[in-house]
Amino acid sequence: MSDISLAQNAAPVRARILAGPDQPRIADTIRGLDYPFGRWVPEGGSLFEVAPGIHWFRMPLPFGLDHINLWALDAGDGWAIVDTGVNMPKTRGHWQALLDGPLAAKPVTRVIVTHYHPDHLGLAGWLCRKFGVALEIARTEYLLARTLMLDVRDEPPAEAVDFSVRAGWSDAAIAAMKAKSWGSFSKIIHELPAGFKRLRHGDVLTIGDRQWRVFTGRGHSPEHSCLVSDGVMISGDQVLPRITSNVSVYPTEPYADPLADWLESIEALRAIDAGVLVLPAHNEPFTGLHVRLDQLRADHEDKLAKLLEFCHQPRTAVETFATLFAKPIGEGDYGIATGEAVAHLHWLEERGKLGRLVGEDGVDRFVAA
């Protein structure tokens, strides 16, 4: 990743924060991060202008994380939409209300997606077809999404089962996994356009009166696009204020080291001015980018240190759950917890701090070198 300095010409962001209707402008400061709009969020299909030409709205999600922040950028003759929500009737209904209401004066002229996850990409195809516009997304994200949409099976592939066995899943958990179909990704993603317009690190997108620089992050997804313009950063999932973005190993690349990509991205993101107003996909807009990057790095370093100490004797990925996670892991979270545990174990293994023992039972156990 080449170094691109985005600090030049970045005026103090507070001067560009706009007051909302009947909303107090008393910022909340929590763990060193400043929330200019407090915990207030736009509700009921409304738009809120966080900075000139940048409008914030929310869509519901059917997950434990129940919302996603989306962004409508004033493109002059239309709207540029950044991220889209999941493909569900309720979400499409919210979108139609916006298109018939606050966004009705102009058409959607661009659809930009930060990365391939369903809450970001889900309705991109629907919007692109509705308005006859191209999908703008990084190449790896688009190709991975297309691959996952095609991978639909009556039962999990042998490689996925093997991945879970090696992680130390119980016989009951493996049996439950085998009893389910495979390929839920496509259920909440609208059919994608057969082609796309590629976003690359360093690209400059002219949208209305603003120029947005694409800054690529990695680890949470392979080629995550953040957008930076004149004191504002649309961060997607790459930087969240109160949630640590999931960094996982998946059965499709079972020996990957995504945590290395994530930690490298944290350092690369320091090229962005520390005073930007960060517009995250979840939680509320905040300032204090570099403070948050420090916190994210410290969180993973703490987990790695605890994990290394815990592995003074051979441990499976499942056995590390209690060390890595603050709450008990239920059946519904087993997959995502496994991916994150394996990511941390792989980081330590790749740096010679852990060794891997492969048992006759097919389970991988990691022990301090």
Backbone torsions as a table, in degrees:
resi	resn	phi	psi	omega
1	MET	NA	124.5	-178.7
2	SER	-77.3	153.5	179.2
3	ASP	-79.5	125.7	176.7
4	ILE	-128.4	115.3	-179.3
5	SER	-84.3	125.0	179.3
6	LEU	-111.1	11.4	-175.6
7	ALA	-81.2	-20.7	-177.0
8	GLN	-66.7	143.1	176.6
9	ASN	60.4	23.1	179.1
10	ALA	-94.4	96.6	179.0
11	ALA	-72.4	160.0	179.6
12	PRO	-54.5	129.8	-172.8
13	VAL	-70.6	-27.3	-175.9
14	ARG	-58.6	-31.4	-178.6
15	ALA	-66.9	-18.3	-176.1
16	ARG	-107.6	0.9	177.6
17	ILE	-77.6	127.8	-177.3
18	LEU	-98.9	141.7	178.0
19	ALA	-75.2	141.1	178.0
20	GLY	-93.2	163.5	-178.6
21	PRO	-62.5	121.3	175.1
22	ASP	59.7	24.9	179.7
23	GLN	-108.9	128.6	178.2
24	PRO	-65.1	143.5	-179.7
25	ARG	-99.9	30.2	177.5
26	ILE	-87.6	112.0	-176.2
27	ALA	-74.6	148.1	170.6
28	ASP	-96.2	136.0	174.3
29	THR	-116.1	118.2	-175.5
30	ILE	-132.6	122.3	179.5
31	ARG	52.2	39.2	176.3
32	GLY	83.5	-0.6	177.5
33	LEU	-103.5	138.2	-179.1
34	ASP	-102.8	124.2	178.0
35	TYR	-103.0	98.2	-173.6
36	PRO	-59.4	-28.2	-179.7
37	PHE	-106.1	15.9	-177.9
38	GLY	61.0	-142.5	178.5
39	ARG	-98.9	9.6	178.1
40	TRP	-67.0	142.2	176.6
41	VAL	-136.7	150.9	176.7
42	PRO	-70.1	133.4	-177.9
43	GLU	-120.1	164.2	168.6
44	GLY	62.0	36.3	176.9
45	GLY	74.6	17.5	179.8
46	SER	-89.0	157.6	174.4
47	LEU	-105.3	147.1	176.5
48	PHE	-133.6	125.8	-176.9
49	GLU	-86.1	106.1	-177.1
50	VAL	-82.0	-23.9	177.5
51	ALA	-159.2	160.8	-175.5
52	PRO	-51.3	120.1	176.7
53	GLY	80.4	4.9	-177.4
54	ILE	-121.3	113.8	-173.0
55	HIS	-114.3	136.7	-176.2
56	TRP	-106.9	133.5	169.8
57	PHE	-145.7	165.5	-175.4
58	ARG	-123.5	151.6	172.4
59	MET	-127.2	146.4	178.2
60	PRO	-75.7	153.7	174.7
61	LEU	-125.1	145.8	-178.6
62	PRO	-90.2	34.0	-176.3
63	PHE	-119.9	-176.4	172.8
64	GLY	-59.8	-39.7	172.0
65	LEU	-84.6	109.9	-163.0
66	ASP	-95.3	10.2	-178.1
67	HIS	-151.8	160.3	168.5
68	ILE	-138.5	139.2	174.7
69	ASN	-87.2	131.8	177.4
70	LEU	-121.0	163.6	-171.1
71	TRP	-135.8	132.3	174.6
72	ALA	-112.9	118.2	-177.9
73	LEU	-102.9	131.2	179.5
74	ASP	-69.7	111.5	-178.2
75	ALA	-99.7	15.9	-179.2
76	GLY	85.9	-77.6	-179.1
77	ASP	-90.8	2.9	-178.7
78	GLY	-172.3	-165.5	178.3
79	TRP	-115.6	135.8	168.3
80	ALA	-100.2	122.0	-177.8
81	ILE	-99.6	131.8	176.6
82	VAL	-113.3	111.7	-176.9
83	ASP	71.2	158.8	-161.9
84	THR	-137.0	-15.7	-173.5
85	GLY	86.7	173.2	-176.8
86	VAL	-82.6	158.3	179.0
87	ASN	-84.9	90.9	176.0
88	MET	-141.4	151.6	-179.0
89	PRO	-53.5	-41.2	-178.8
90	LYS	-61.7	-42.0	-179.4
91	THR	-68.7	-41.6	177.2
92	ARG	-61.2	-36.1	177.0
93	GLY	-63.2	-42.1	176.4
94	HIS	-62.4	-41.6	179.2
95	TRP	-62.6	-44.1	-177.5
96	GLN	-63.5	-37.3	177.4
97	ALA	-63.5	-38.9	177.0
98	LEU	-66.9	-43.5	-177.9
99	LEU	-67.8	-29.3	177.6
100	ASP	-86.9	-12.8	-176.0
101	GLY	-116.4	-103.7	-172.6
102	PRO	-60.7	-26.9	-178.5
103	LEU	-99.6	6.0	-169.1
104	ALA	-69.3	-23.5	-174.3
105	ALA	-66.9	-24.4	-176.9
106	LYS	-140.2	153.3	178.8
107	PRO	-80.1	163.1	169.4
108	VAL	-76.7	123.2	-178.0
109	THR	-111.3	-12.8	176.7
110	ARG	-146.5	142.9	173.7
111	VAL	-125.3	113.6	-176.1
112	ILE	-116.4	133.1	-177.7
113	VAL	-124.5	129.5	-176.7
114	THR	-69.7	-39.7	179.8
115	HIS	-163.7	177.3	-164.8
116	TYR	-80.8	-8.3	-174.8
117	HIS	-61.7	144.9	-169.9
118	PRO	-58.2	-33.1	-179.9
119	ASP	-69.8	-15.8	178.2
120	HIS	-101.1	-39.3	-173.6
121	LEU	-97.4	-15.2	-165.7
122	GLY	-48.1	-46.2	-176.8
123	LEU	-107.5	15.7	179.9
124	ALA	-62.0	-45.7	180.0
125	GLY	-61.9	-38.4	178.9
126	TRP	-62.8	-46.9	179.5
127	LEU	-67.1	-41.5	-179.8
128	CYS	-61.1	-43.3	179.7
129	ARG	-70.6	-37.9	-178.0
130	LYS	-62.0	-36.5	-175.6
131	PHE	-111.8	0.3	176.9
132	GLY	65.9	41.2	-178.1
133	VAL	-121.1	163.4	-179.0
134	ALA	-80.7	151.9	170.0
135	LEU	-85.3	125.6	179.2
136	GLU	-107.4	118.2	-173.6
137	ILE	-162.4	156.0	176.0
138	ALA	-65.6	148.5	-174.0
139	ARG	-59.7	-48.6	-177.3
140	THR	-61.0	-38.4	-179.8
141	GLU	-65.2	-43.2	179.9
142	TYR	-64.6	-48.1	-176.9
143	LEU	-65.9	-37.3	177.7
144	LEU	-65.7	-41.3	178.2
145	ALA	-61.8	-44.1	179.1
146	ARG	-61.8	-41.2	179.5
147	THR	-62.4	-46.7	-177.7
148	LEU	-66.3	-34.2	179.2
149	MET	-66.5	-29.9	-179.3
150	LEU	-83.6	-18.2	-174.7
151	ASP	-88.0	76.6	-179.9
152	VAL	-117.7	124.7	-175.2
153	ARG	-139.2	160.6	177.8
154	ASP	-73.2	-22.6	179.3
155	GLU	-147.4	161.0	-178.2
156	PRO	-63.6	146.8	175.4
157	PRO	-67.1	157.4	-177.8
158	ALA	-59.6	-34.4	-179.1
159	GLU	-64.6	-36.2	179.2
160	ALA	-70.5	-39.5	177.0
161	VAL	-63.5	-45.2	-180.0
162	ASP	-60.6	-39.9	178.6
163	PHE	-59.2	-43.2	-179.5
164	SER	-71.2	-37.8	176.0
165	VAL	-61.0	-47.2	-178.0
166	ARG	-64.6	-26.6	178.1
167	ALA	-77.9	-11.0	177.2
168	GLY	97.4	20.6	176.6
169	TRP	-61.6	148.3	177.6
170	SER	-71.5	163.3	177.5
171	ASP	-60.0	-37.9	-179.5
172	ALA	-66.1	-40.5	179.6
173	ALA	-67.3	-39.3	177.4
174	ILE	-64.4	-42.9	179.5
175	ALA	-62.3	-40.9	178.8
176	ALA	-65.6	-37.7	177.7
177	MET	-63.7	-45.8	-178.7
178	LYS	-64.0	-25.0	-177.3
179	ALA	-78.1	-8.7	-176.7
180	LYS	-102.9	156.9	173.7
181	SER	-74.7	173.7	-175.8
182	TRP	-128.4	136.3	174.7
183	GLY	111.4	45.2	-179.3
184	SER	-75.2	-12.7	-178.3
185	PHE	-53.3	-44.6	-174.5
186	SER	-70.0	-14.6	-175.7
187	LYS	-70.7	-25.0	-178.3
188	ILE	-122.0	22.6	174.2
189	ILE	-119.5	122.6	173.9
190	HIS	-66.4	151.1	177.5
191	GLU	-49.4	129.2	-176.8
192	LEU	-84.4	153.7	171.8
193	PRO	-60.0	149.6	-178.8
194	ALA	-71.3	-14.7	177.2
195	GLY	-134.6	170.0	-178.1
196	PHE	-151.7	166.7	174.5
197	LYS	-106.6	122.8	-169.9
198	ARG	-77.8	134.9	168.8
199	LEU	-99.9	134.7	179.5
200	ARG	-129.5	153.1	176.4
201	HIS	-56.6	129.0	179.2
202	GLY	93.1	-12.3	176.3
203	ASP	-58.7	148.1	174.7
204	VAL	-115.4	121.1	-179.9
205	LEU	-104.8	122.0	175.6
206	THR	-90.4	115.9	-179.0
207	ILE	-129.6	107.6	-175.9
208	GLY	61.4	-130.2	-179.4
209	ASP	-86.8	1.7	-175.6
210	ARG	-112.7	152.6	168.7
211	GLN	-114.1	129.6	-177.0
212	TRP	-112.9	125.6	175.7
213	ARG	-91.2	131.6	176.3
214	VAL	-82.8	126.6	177.8
215	PHE	-122.2	117.6	-174.2
216	THR	-89.8	127.7	172.6
217	GLY	-112.3	161.9	-177.6
218	ARG	-139.1	166.2	176.9
219	GLY	110.8	-55.5	174.7
220	HIS	-71.8	-38.7	170.3
221	SER	-143.3	167.9	-171.1
222	PRO	-67.5	-33.9	-172.2
223	GLU	-150.2	67.0	-172.8
224	HIS	-79.3	124.5	-178.3
225	SER	-94.4	118.6	167.7
226	CYS	-100.0	154.8	179.9
227	LEU	-122.6	131.8	-177.0
228	VAL	-128.4	130.3	-179.6
229	SER	-152.0	118.7	166.9
230	ASP	44.4	58.0	175.2
231	GLY	84.0	10.0	179.3
232	VAL	-132.2	139.9	178.0
233	MET	-129.2	120.0	169.6
234	ILE	-88.1	108.3	-167.3
235	SER	-97.8	-8.3	-176.2
236	GLY	56.1	-131.6	177.2
237	ASP	-97.8	0.1	-174.7
238	GLN	-69.8	-33.5	174.9
239	VAL	-136.8	114.9	178.1
240	LEU	-119.2	145.5	-172.5
241	PRO	-76.1	-34.4	-174.9
242	ARG	-126.3	-0.9	179.8
243	ILE	-118.3	138.3	172.3
244	THR	-89.3	115.6	-177.0
245	SER	-56.2	139.8	-180.0
246	ASN	-66.7	131.8	175.1
247	VAL	-124.6	110.2	-168.2
248	SER	-133.6	154.9	166.7
249	VAL	-97.5	138.1	-178.1
250	TYR	-119.8	160.7	179.4
251	PRO	-58.5	-24.5	179.4
252	THR	-68.0	-25.4	176.9
253	GLU	-141.9	73.2	-165.4
254	PRO	-69.6	-13.6	-179.4
255	TYR	-113.6	22.7	-177.3
256	ALA	-71.6	163.2	177.6
257	ASP	-128.3	65.4	-175.2
258	PRO	-67.9	-23.4	179.9
259	LEU	-65.7	-31.6	174.8
260	ALA	-62.3	-43.5	177.2
261	ASP	-61.7	-41.3	-178.2
262	TRP	-63.5	-47.6	-178.3
263	LEU	-67.0	-36.0	175.5
264	GLU	-65.0	-38.4	179.1
265	SER	-65.9	-37.2	177.4
266	ILE	-56.4	-43.2	-179.8
267	GLU	-70.6	-39.6	180.0
268	ALA	-64.5	-34.5	-179.0
269	LEU	-67.3	-14.2	177.5
270	ARG	-68.6	-11.9	174.1
271	ALA	-68.6	-17.8	177.6
272	ILE	-82.9	140.3	-177.2
273	ASP	-55.1	135.7	-176.3
274	ALA	-64.4	-21.8	-174.6
275	GLY	-92.4	7.8	-177.5
276	VAL	-63.8	151.1	168.3
277	LEU	-81.5	114.5	-177.3
278	VAL	-90.3	126.6	178.7
279	LEU	-108.1	96.5	-174.2
280	PRO	-87.7	163.7	177.7
281	ALA	-73.4	-22.7	-178.4
282	HIS	-139.0	152.4	-172.0
283	ASN	71.4	-154.6	-170.9
284	GLU	-115.9	158.5	176.6
285	PRO	-57.4	146.0	-176.3
286	PHE	-150.5	164.6	168.0
287	THR	-119.0	157.7	-175.9
288	GLY	113.1	41.6	-175.8
289	LEU	-55.1	-49.8	-175.4
290	HIS	-69.2	-32.6	174.2
291	VAL	-61.0	-43.9	-179.5
292	ARG	-67.4	-37.8	177.0
293	LEU	-61.5	-40.2	176.1
294	ASP	-60.6	-42.9	-179.2
295	GLN	-64.8	-42.0	-179.4
296	LEU	-64.2	-44.2	177.6
297	ARG	-62.5	-45.3	-178.3
298	ALA	-62.4	-37.4	179.8
299	ASP	-61.4	-46.3	-179.4
300	HIS	-70.7	-37.3	177.4
301	GLU	-63.2	-37.2	177.1
302	ASP	-65.4	-43.7	178.5
303	LYS	-62.7	-41.5	-179.4
304	LEU	-65.2	-40.8	179.1
305	ALA	-63.9	-44.2	178.8
306	LYS	-64.5	-39.4	-179.3
307	LEU	-65.6	-42.3	179.3
308	LEU	-62.4	-41.4	178.1
309	GLU	-66.4	-40.1	-178.8
310	PHE	-64.8	-30.9	-177.0
311	CYS	-88.0	33.7	173.4
312	HIS	-67.1	-18.5	169.7
313	GLN	-131.9	159.5	-173.0
314	PRO	-56.4	131.9	-178.4
315	ARG	-132.8	143.2	171.6
316	THR	-85.3	166.5	177.0
317	ALA	-59.5	-42.1	-179.5
318	VAL	-62.6	-37.4	-179.5
319	GLU	-66.4	-18.4	180.0
320	THR	-85.6	-5.5	-175.7
321	PHE	-54.9	-46.5	-175.8
322	ALA	-64.6	-27.9	178.9
323	THR	-78.7	-36.7	-173.3
324	LEU	-87.8	-30.1	-169.5
325	PHE	-118.6	142.3	-174.6
326	ALA	-76.8	-20.8	-177.7
327	LYS	-123.2	158.2	177.3
328	PRO	-61.3	145.1	-179.0
329	ILE	-96.5	116.2	178.3
330	GLY	-87.5	176.8	-177.0
331	GLU	-57.4	-39.8	-176.9
332	GLY	-68.2	-20.4	-178.6
333	ASP	-105.0	4.5	-173.6
334	TYR	-60.3	-43.4	-176.5
335	GLY	-64.6	-48.8	-177.5
336	ILE	-69.1	-35.5	177.2
337	ALA	-66.9	-39.5	177.8
338	THR	-61.2	-45.9	-179.2
339	GLY	-59.6	-41.3	-178.7
340	GLU	-72.7	-39.5	177.5
341	ALA	-61.7	-45.6	-180.0
342	VAL	-63.1	-36.5	178.6
343	ALA	-60.2	-43.1	179.7
344	HIS	-70.3	-39.4	177.2
345	LEU	-63.5	-42.0	179.4
346	HIS	-63.7	-38.7	179.2
347	TRP	-59.7	-45.0	179.7
348	LEU	-68.0	-38.3	179.0
349	GLU	-65.5	-44.5	-177.9
350	GLU	-61.8	-25.2	-178.3
351	ARG	-101.4	14.9	173.5
352	GLY	74.0	14.9	-178.8
353	LYS	-89.9	-23.1	176.2
354	LEU	-126.2	148.5	169.3
355	GLY	-109.3	157.0	-178.5
356	ARG	-110.9	127.5	175.5
357	LEU	-110.9	124.1	-179.8
358	VAL	-100.9	114.0	-175.9
359	GLY	-81.9	165.0	176.0
360	GLU	-63.8	-20.1	177.3
361	ASP	-82.0	1.4	179.2
362	GLY	83.0	6.8	-176.7
363	VAL	-97.2	136.5	174.7
364	ASP	-85.8	131.7	174.7
365	ARG	-125.7	137.4	-174.9
366	PHE	-111.9	136.8	-177.0
367	VAL	-138.7	145.5	-179.2
368	ALA	-56.9	133.5	-176.6
369	ALA	-73.4	NA	NA
